Structure formats: structure tokens, C-alpha cells
Amino acid sequence: MILKRIKVYHLRFFLLISLTSLQSLLQPLKAYSFGDSIKKAAENVAEGTVRVSRVAGSKITDASITSAVKASLLADPSIEAYRINVDTRKKVVYLKGNVNSQKTMVKAIHKAQRIKGVRTVVNMLRIYH
């Protein structure tokens, strides 16, 4: 049981590092449209993170929720996900950072709310001009 948990935490850490790396790579290339392939990959990571928690027999953790929310934000090219910090405590997701419009803010909040295991979303996003 302990070995299973270690493997799950290692996998979650790897997924989080992978998301951060993907985000760094996408930032300079955001002017280009990658279409559905990047979006689908990020959605699969979000779904897989939550699935890994269930397969390992553990409950959904704050770390898996954070990873899934970040991946969901990365999947939408209209959201500048690199400007949004996601933190989760006791299944409450905190979104902090800057977005370019009210529409983007609402999208980010809705994406976070749709992740399984999220109790509520606290919006601390600001609109920059």
C-alpha cells in the first residue's frame, strides 16, 4: 500500500512537472494555432491525473485537482494559462493572477469548477489592460 502511494505521488509530481514544461514551451509559441492536438493532450492529462488517483485506490487529492485544473486551463488557447496560478487546499481551488478580459476570467472559473473533486473556486484573478 505504501509503495502504491509512493508511485502515485511520483507520477503526480511527474505530471505536474510535465505540465509546467508544456506551459513554458507554449508561451513563446502562443501566436501560432496548434489546433486540437495540444488541446486534446492537455485534456487527457487532466483526465488522467484524476483517473490515476482512483486507480491507485486513493481519494482525489489537492495535488491531483491542481494538476487537472492547470491542464484544463492549458487546453484552452484563449486562456493565457501561464498568467494564472492554481492552488488547492482542502478541495477549494484558488485562482490567482491576471487575465485579459472578464470573459476569460469566467471561462477559467468554469473550467476549474468542472474538475471532479472541486468543492468550490475562489476567484482572485484580476483583469489587466
N, C-alpha and C positions, 0 to 999 in steps of 0.2 A: 504494500500500500504506500509506504513512504517513497519507494523507488518510482512508483507511478506518478506521484505528486511532483517529484523532482523533475521527471521527464516532462510533465505538463508545464511546470514553471519555466523550464529551459526552452520549451517550444514557444511559450508566450513571449519570453524575452526575445527570442529569435524573430518572431513575427513583428514585435514592436520595433526592433532594430531595422528589420526589412522595410517596414512602413516609413520609418524616418528616412532611410536611404532613398526609397522611391520618391518621397516628397522632395528631397534635396535635388534629385535628378530632374524632377518635373518643373521645378521653379524656373530655371533659365529657359526652359522649352515651352513655357505656357502659351506663347504666341501661336504655337502650332496646334492643330487639332489632331488628336490621336484616335478619335472616334470611340467605338465601343470596346476595343481591346483593353485599353487601360481601365476604363470604367468597369468592365466585367471582371478584370483581375482584382481590382480593389474591392468590389462587392464579394467576390469569392473569398478573399482574405477575411473580410468582416464576418461572413457567414461561417467560415472555417474556424475562426477564433472561438466563437460561441459553441460550435459543434465539438471542438476539442475538449472543452470543459465538460460537456455532457458525456462524451465517450469515456473519459477517464474516471467517470463516476463522481466527479466533484461538482459542487454547485457553481453557478456563474459568479465569477469574482469581479472585483472592481477593475483589475488589470485587463481582463478579457473584454469588459464593457468599454474601457478606454480605447483599446485597440480596435474594436468593432466600430465605434463612433468615428475615430480618426480615419479608418478605411472607408467608411461611408461618405465622409466629407471629401476625401481624396477622389472618390468615384465621380463626383460632380465637377466638371470643368468650370462651371460658372462660380463655384465657391473657391476662393483663394485659401485653401486649407492650411497652407504654410503660415498664414497670419492668425490662425486660431489655435489656442492652447486648450487641450481637453484634459480635465482632471475628474476623477471619480472617487467619491467617498461614500461608503455605505449605500451604494447603488444610486446615488444622486450625482448627476453629471453636471460639471461646471464648465461652461464655455466662456473663455476669456480671449480678448484680442480685438482686432479691427477688421471690419468688413466694409465693402464699398457702397452698400445700399441696404435699405430696410428689407427689400425683397430677399437679398442674400442672407440677412440675419434670420428671417423667418424660415428660409429653406434649411439653414444649419440647425436651428432649433427642432424643426420637424424631423430631420434625419436622425438626430440624437434621440428623440422621443420614440422612434420606431424600432430602436435596437432592443432585443429581448433582454429583460432583466433590469432595464432602466426604470427606476421609481419615479423620478422627476428630473427636470432640466432647469438649472439656474443660469439665466442669461446675464452675462457680464460683458457682452460684446458691445463695441462702440462703432459708430459709423464715421469713417474718415472721408474727407473730401479732397 
